Amino acid sequence: MIANLAQLKKTLVKGAEFHVVAHCRPEVVGERRRVNYANTVGIYTIIPSEPNSKVTKANGGKGSFLEWSKAAFWEFKDGICTLYSDVKKTPESLVVAFKPI
């Protein structure tokens, strides 16, 4: 189980997949994403079942970008990795929550 940002970065390498369980855009909840590219700044993800989707084709075909942000903005609980837009970690500041597969 992932307990911190360092472990998350080691887990979400190219080819790793996760399920989105919460998102600031409700239409994204339930998507299965695959890491297409990862570096020290963040990850680019695609929807593997939708090769022609806007998400998959974003950023020149790399996919949708998620910046790692600072460790203080993350929460790791019950196998769910959650990123917030501020350190208060309120429902209003939720960016994304996902569970690695």
N, CA, C and O atoms as a DFTB+ gen file, in Angstrom:
404 C
 N C O
     1  1       0.839      -1.174       0.000
     2  2       0.000       0.000       0.000
     3  2       0.892       1.249       0.000
     4  3       1.890       1.307       0.719
     5  1       0.532       2.217      -0.792
     6  2       1.312       3.446      -0.923
     7  2       1.066       4.340       0.290
     8  3      -0.079       4.611       0.654
     9  1       2.161       4.797       0.914
    10  2       2.046       5.591       2.137
    11  2       2.537       7.025       1.986
    12  3       2.297       7.857       2.861
    13  1       3.234       7.326       0.868
    14  2       3.751       8.685       0.708
    15  2       4.031       8.979      -0.765
    16  3       3.937       8.095      -1.617
    17  1       4.371      10.224      -1.047
    18  2       4.590      10.662      -2.425
    19  2       5.774       9.948      -3.075
    20  3       5.722       9.634      -4.264
    21  1       6.817       9.693      -2.332
    22  2       7.984       9.000      -2.891
    23  2       7.593       7.604      -3.387
    24  3       8.018       7.190      -4.465
    25  1       6.797       6.888      -2.616
    26  2       6.339       5.559      -3.033
    27  2       5.415       5.653      -4.243
    28  3       5.464       4.805      -5.133
    29  1       4.566       6.692      -4.274
    30  2       3.665       6.876      -5.408
    31  2       4.454       7.085      -6.692
    32  3       4.135       6.497      -7.725
    33  1       5.483       7.921      -6.627
    34  2       6.308       8.186      -7.809
    35  2       6.982       6.909      -8.317
    36  3       7.141       6.733      -9.525
    37  1       7.373       6.029      -7.417
    38  2       7.996       4.770      -7.822
    39  2       6.977       3.796      -8.400
    40  3       7.330       2.928      -9.199
    41  1       5.732       3.934      -8.005
    42  2       4.663       3.045      -8.468
    43  2       4.106       3.464      -9.823
    44  3       3.870       2.623     -10.690
    45  1       3.895       4.772     -10.004
    46  2       3.264       5.258     -11.235
    47  2       4.293       5.525     -12.328
    48  3       4.572       6.669     -12.687
    49  1       4.836       4.450     -12.834
    50  2       5.777       4.501     -13.951
    51  2       5.019       4.156     -15.228
    52  3       3.857       3.754     -15.169
    53  1       5.653       4.307     -16.360
    54  2       5.015       3.992     -17.645
    55  2       4.387       2.597     -17.608
    56  3       5.037       1.612     -17.258
    57  1       3.116       2.544     -17.976
    58  2       2.392       1.281     -18.010
    59  2       1.539       1.002     -16.786
    60  3       0.636       0.167     -16.844
    61  1       1.805       1.685     -15.676
    62  2       1.005       1.501     -14.463
    63  2      -0.409       2.025     -14.697
    64  3      -0.612       2.960     -15.471
    65  1      -1.384       1.415     -14.023
    66  2      -2.770       1.828     -14.199
    67  2      -3.414       2.140     -12.858
    68  3      -2.978       1.660     -11.812
    69  1      -4.464       2.958     -12.914
    70  2      -5.237       3.286     -11.719
    71  2      -6.670       3.614     -12.094
    72  3      -6.972       3.946     -13.240
    73  1      -7.558       3.513     -11.087
    74  2      -8.964       3.892     -11.242
    75  2      -9.173       5.235     -10.552
    76  3      -8.731       5.430      -9.419
    77  1      -9.841       6.152     -11.226
    78  2     -10.179       7.446     -10.631
    79  2     -11.421       7.238      -9.776
    80  3     -12.460       6.818     -10.286
    81  1     -11.325       7.531      -8.471
    82  2     -12.458       7.337      -7.562
    83  2     -13.136       8.652      -7.184
    84  3     -14.278       8.651      -6.724
    85  1     -12.440       9.772      -7.373
    86  2     -13.012      11.100      -7.146
    87  2     -12.220      12.087      -7.989
    88  3     -11.034      11.885      -8.250
    89  1     -12.882      13.154      -8.412
    90  2     -12.221      14.127      -9.278
    91  2     -12.963      15.449      -9.191
    92  3     -14.160      15.470      -8.903
    93  1     -12.268      16.552      -9.435
    94  2     -12.908      17.869      -9.442
    95  2     -13.889      17.999     -10.612
    96  3     -14.776      18.853     -10.592
    97  1     -13.726      17.157     -11.620
    98  2     -14.686      17.089     -12.739
    99  2     -15.394      15.734     -12.637
   100  3     -14.796      14.705     -12.952
   101  1     -16.655      15.720     -12.202
   102  2     -17.365      14.463     -11.941
   103  2     -17.387      13.476     -13.104
   104  3     -17.458      12.269     -12.873
   105  1     -17.328      13.951     -14.338
   106  2     -17.385      13.046     -15.484
   107  2     -16.149      12.149     -15.595
   108  3     -16.164      11.177     -16.350
   109  1     -15.095      12.455     -14.867
   110  2     -13.857      11.675     -14.905
   111  2     -13.903      10.485     -13.940
   112  3     -13.173       9.510     -14.116
   113  1     -14.768      10.572     -12.918
   114  2     -14.862       9.508     -11.912
   115  2     -15.225       8.187     -12.593
   116  3     -16.134       8.119     -13.420
   117  1     -14.494       7.153     -12.222
   118  2     -14.715       5.822     -12.782
   119  2     -13.788       5.463     -13.924
   120  3     -13.723       4.304     -14.332
   121  1     -13.069       6.447     -14.445
   122  2     -12.152       6.148     -15.552
   123  2     -10.985       5.290     -15.092
   124  3     -10.507       5.395     -13.962
   125  1     -10.553       4.455     -15.989
   126  2      -9.322       3.688     -15.786
   127  2      -8.261       4.401     -16.602
   128  3      -8.436       4.622     -17.801
   129  1      -7.172       4.758     -15.963
   130  2      -6.096       5.477     -16.641
   131  2      -4.825       4.645     -16.638
   132  3      -4.599       3.824     -15.749
   133  1      -3.999       4.875     -17.655
   134  2      -2.689       4.229     -17.763
   135  2      -1.634       5.323     -17.899
   136  3      -1.806       6.274     -18.661
   137  1      -0.546       5.177     -17.157
   138  2       0.557       6.131     -17.259
   139  2       1.251       5.892     -18.592
   140  3       1.725       4.793     -18.878
   141  1       1.300       6.943     -19.396
   142  2       1.939       6.874     -20.702
   143  2       3.366       7.402     -20.643
   144  3       4.230       6.985     -21.414
   145  1       3.598       8.324     -19.720
   146  2       4.921       8.938     -19.574
   147  2       5.018       9.484     -18.155
   148  3       4.057      10.067     -17.651
   149  1       6.147       9.307     -17.513
   150  2       6.360       9.809     -16.149
   151  2       7.747      10.412     -16.044
   152  3       8.706       9.901     -16.622
   153  1       7.841      11.502     -15.299
   154  2       9.149      12.096     -15.013
   155  2       9.115      12.730     -13.626
   156  3       8.176      12.497     -12.865
   157  1      10.106      13.512     -13.296
   158  2      10.191      14.099     -11.956
   159  2       9.170      15.204     -11.716
   160  3       8.962      15.604     -10.570
   161  1       8.534      15.701     -12.758
   162  2       7.560      16.780     -12.642
   163  2       6.138      16.239     -12.472
   164  3       5.339      16.814     -11.732
   165  1       5.823      15.138     -13.155
   166  2       4.478      14.585     -13.094
   167  2       4.305      13.409     -14.022
   168  3       5.275      12.799     -14.473
   169  1       3.036      13.096     -14.306
   170  2       2.714      11.976     -15.182
   171  2       1.747      12.415     -16.271
   172  3       0.957      13.342     -16.093
   173  1       1.830      11.729     -17.395
   174  2       0.866      11.880     -18.479
   175  2       0.086      10.578     -18.531
   176  3       0.674       9.497     -18.571
   177  1      -1.244      10.681     -18.531
   178  2      -2.063       9.476     -18.535
   179  2      -3.008       9.446     -19.732
   180  3      -3.432      10.478     -20.252
   181  1      -3.316       8.228     -20.144
   182  2      -4.249       8.005     -21.245
   183  2      -5.388       7.112     -20.748
   184  3      -5.292       6.494     -19.687
   185  1      -6.454       7.057     -21.522
   186  2      -7.526       6.100     -21.270
   187  2      -7.280       4.947     -22.240
   188  3      -7.553       5.081     -23.433
   189  1      -6.772       3.823     -21.754
   190  2      -6.364       2.744     -22.665
   191  2      -7.479       2.203     -23.550
   192  3      -7.220       1.746     -24.663
   193  1      -8.706       2.250     -23.070
   194  2      -9.823       1.723     -23.854
   195  2     -10.371       2.730     -24.868
   196  3     -11.262       2.406     -25.653
   197  1      -9.833       3.954     -24.846
   198  2     -10.315       5.006     -25.743
   199  2      -9.142       5.712     -26.444
   200  3      -8.781       6.829     -26.071
   201  1      -8.552       5.067     -27.451
   202  2      -7.375       5.639     -28.112
   203  2      -7.637       6.957     -28.838
   204  3      -6.695       7.700     -29.112
   205  1      -8.878       7.256     -29.151
   206  2      -9.194       8.501     -29.857
   207  2      -9.787       9.574     -28.952
   208  3     -10.252      10.604     -29.441
   209  1      -9.780       9.349     -27.641
   210  2     -10.368      10.327     -26.728
   211  2      -9.506      11.583     -26.626
   212  3      -8.311      11.566     -26.922
   213  1     -10.137      12.656     -26.206
   214  2      -9.449      13.929     -26.006
   215  2      -8.324      13.772     -24.975
   216  3      -7.246      14.347     -25.128
   217  1      -8.589      12.989     -23.929
   218  2      -7.594      12.759     -22.872
   219  2      -6.367      12.056     -23.439
   220  3      -5.239      12.478     -23.184
   221  1      -6.575      10.998     -24.199
   222  2      -5.482      10.202     -24.756
   223  2      -4.665      11.008     -25.764
   224  3      -3.446      10.849     -25.840
   225  1      -5.312      11.854     -26.524
   226  2      -4.624      12.626     -27.562
   227  2      -4.037      13.948     -27.049
   228  3      -3.344      14.644     -27.791
   229  1      -4.307      14.292     -25.802
   230  2      -3.829      15.563     -25.252
   231  2      -2.304      15.632     -25.239
   232  3      -1.624      14.606     -25.236
   233  1      -1.791      16.830     -25.231
   234  2      -0.350      17.090     -25.127
   235  2       0.465      16.316     -26.163
   236  3       1.450      15.653     -25.839
   237  1       0.028      16.421     -27.402
   238  2       0.756      15.790     -28.499
   239  2       0.762      14.279     -28.453
   240  3       1.688      13.647     -28.962
   241  1      -0.264      13.685     -27.846
   242  2      -0.356      12.235     -27.762
   243  2       0.230      11.641     -26.498
   244  3       0.174      10.426     -26.303
   245  1       0.799      12.484     -25.625
   246  2       1.310      11.978     -24.347
   247  2       0.172      11.650     -23.384
   248  3       0.276      10.725     -22.578
   249  1      -0.912      12.413     -23.474
   250  2      -2.055      12.211     -22.588
   251  2      -2.254      13.390     -21.662
   252  3      -1.579      14.413     -21.773
   253  1      -3.192      13.230     -20.746
   254  2      -3.519      14.269     -19.771
   255  2      -2.419      14.356     -18.715
   256  3      -1.914      13.333     -18.251
   257  1      -2.049      15.582     -18.337
   258  2      -0.927      15.783     -17.422
   259  2      -1.398      15.985     -15.989
   260  3      -2.353      16.722     -15.745
   261  1      -0.732      15.333     -15.040
   262  2      -0.950      15.539     -13.611
   263  2       0.402      15.830     -12.969
   264  3       1.300      14.989     -12.969
   265  1       0.527      17.035     -12.422
   266  2       1.768      17.427     -11.752
   267  2       1.830      16.763     -10.377
   268  3       0.807      16.620      -9.707
   269  1       3.020      16.362      -9.962
   270  2       3.170      15.717      -8.662
   271  2       2.776      16.631      -7.512
   272  3       2.196      16.163      -6.533
   273  1       3.072      17.906      -7.603
   274  2       2.803      18.868      -6.539
   275  2       3.668      18.545      -5.321
   276  3       4.551      17.691      -5.396
   277  1       3.420      19.220      -4.212
   278  2       4.200      19.004      -2.992
   279  2       3.555      17.906      -2.149
   280  3       2.347      17.680      -2.216
   281  1       4.376      17.236      -1.363
   282  2       3.891      16.133      -0.526
   283  2       2.775      16.576       0.415
   284  3       1.872      15.792       0.709
   285  1       2.821      17.798       0.885
   286  2       1.808      18.304       1.823
   287  2       0.414      18.365       1.207
   288  3      -0.573      18.430       1.939
   289  1       0.311      18.346      -0.106
   290  2      -0.974      18.414      -0.794
   291  2      -1.598      17.025      -1.020
   292  3      -2.723      16.919      -1.508
   293  1      -0.867      15.978      -0.667
   294  2      -1.317      14.609      -0.881
   295  2      -1.807      13.976       0.407
   296  3      -1.388      14.346       1.504
   297  1      -2.710      13.006       0.249
   298  2      -3.178      12.190       1.365
   299  2      -3.212      10.740       0.875
   300  3      -3.657      10.465      -0.240
   301  1      -2.744       9.831       1.706
   302  2      -2.700       8.411       1.364
   303  2      -3.421       7.649       2.465
   304  3      -2.967       7.590       3.607
   305  1      -4.570       7.062       2.087
   306  2      -5.394       6.397       3.095
   307  2      -6.190       5.266       2.451
   308  3      -6.833       5.458       1.419
   309  1      -6.141       4.090       3.066
   310  2      -6.913       2.925       2.605
   311  2      -6.679       2.593       1.126
   312  3      -7.608       2.190       0.427
   313  1      -5.465       2.759       0.662
   314  2      -5.124       2.437      -0.717
   315  2      -5.501       3.511      -1.730
   316  3      -5.279       3.335      -2.928
   317  1      -6.064       4.617      -1.267
   318  2      -6.473       5.722      -2.137
   319  2      -5.439       6.845      -2.033
   320  3      -5.048       7.244      -0.936
   321  1      -5.007       7.343      -3.186
   322  2      -4.057       8.455      -3.257
   323  2      -4.854       9.691      -3.669
   324  3      -5.471       9.707      -4.734
   325  1      -4.842      10.718      -2.834
   326  2      -5.663      11.899      -3.085
   327  2      -4.797      13.149      -3.140
   328  3      -3.962      13.387      -2.267
   329  1      -5.014      13.940      -4.186
   330  2      -4.318      15.210      -4.363
   331  2      -5.309      16.349      -4.173
   332  3      -6.401      16.346      -4.741
   333  1      -4.904      17.327      -3.361
   334  2      -5.705      18.524      -3.120
   335  2      -4.971      19.739      -3.659
   336  3      -3.758      19.699      -3.867
   337  1      -5.703      20.814      -3.884
   338  2      -5.084      22.037      -4.399
   339  2      -4.515      22.919      -3.290
   340  3      -3.851      23.916      -3.572
   341  1      -4.767      22.562      -2.042
   342  2      -4.152      23.281      -0.926
   343  2      -3.957      22.331       0.253
   344  3      -4.466      21.210       0.252
   345  1      -3.223      22.787       1.247
   346  2      -2.887      21.921       2.376
   347  2      -4.049      21.710       3.343
   348  3      -3.944      20.874       4.239
   349  1      -5.140      22.434       3.192
   350  2      -6.305      22.250       4.069
   351  2      -7.010      20.929       3.793
   352  3      -7.678      20.384       4.672
   353  1      -6.865      20.416       2.585
   354  2      -7.412      19.123       2.193
   355  2      -8.919      19.035       2.438
   356  3      -9.403      18.113       3.096
   357  1      -9.632      19.987       1.911
   358  2     -11.091      20.014       2.026
   359  2     -11.716      19.426       0.764
   360  3     -11.051      19.347      -0.269
   361  1     -12.983      19.011       0.827
   362  2     -13.644      18.508      -0.383
   363  2     -13.628      19.527      -1.527
   364  3     -13.566      19.146      -2.697
   365  1     -13.682      20.800      -1.196
   366  2     -13.661      21.850      -2.221
   367  2     -12.305      21.961      -2.917
   368  3     -12.226      22.465      -4.038
   369  1     -11.251      21.501      -2.270
   370  2      -9.921      21.609      -2.860
   371  2      -9.445      20.296      -3.492
   372  3      -8.284      20.177      -3.883
   373  1     -10.345      19.315      -3.591
   374  2      -9.994      18.039      -4.209
   375  2      -9.641      18.227      -5.681
   376  3     -10.380      18.871      -6.425
   377  1      -8.527      17.670      -6.089
   378  2      -8.144      17.643      -7.503
   379  2      -8.486      16.264      -8.061
   380  3      -9.257      16.147      -9.014
   381  1      -7.914      15.233      -7.468
   382  2      -8.154      13.866      -7.929
   383  2      -7.851      12.874      -6.800
   384  3      -6.972      13.102      -5.969
   385  1      -8.593      11.783      -6.794
   386  2      -8.319      10.653      -5.910
   387  2      -8.363       9.401      -6.761
   388  3      -9.272       9.232      -7.575
   389  1      -7.391       8.524      -6.582
   390  2      -7.337       7.319      -7.405
   391  2      -6.740       6.164      -6.628
   392  3      -6.063       6.343      -5.615
   393  1      -7.015       4.968      -7.140
   394  2      -6.491       3.750      -6.535
   395  2      -5.662       3.012      -7.576
   396  3      -6.201       2.556      -8.584
   397  1      -4.360       2.891      -7.345
   398  2      -3.516       2.136      -8.283
   399  2      -3.984       0.679      -8.377
   400  3      -4.435       0.084      -7.398
   401  1      -3.861       0.134      -9.581
   402  2      -4.290      -1.251      -9.822
   403  2      -3.086      -2.164      -9.691
   404  3      -3.211      -3.378      -9.853
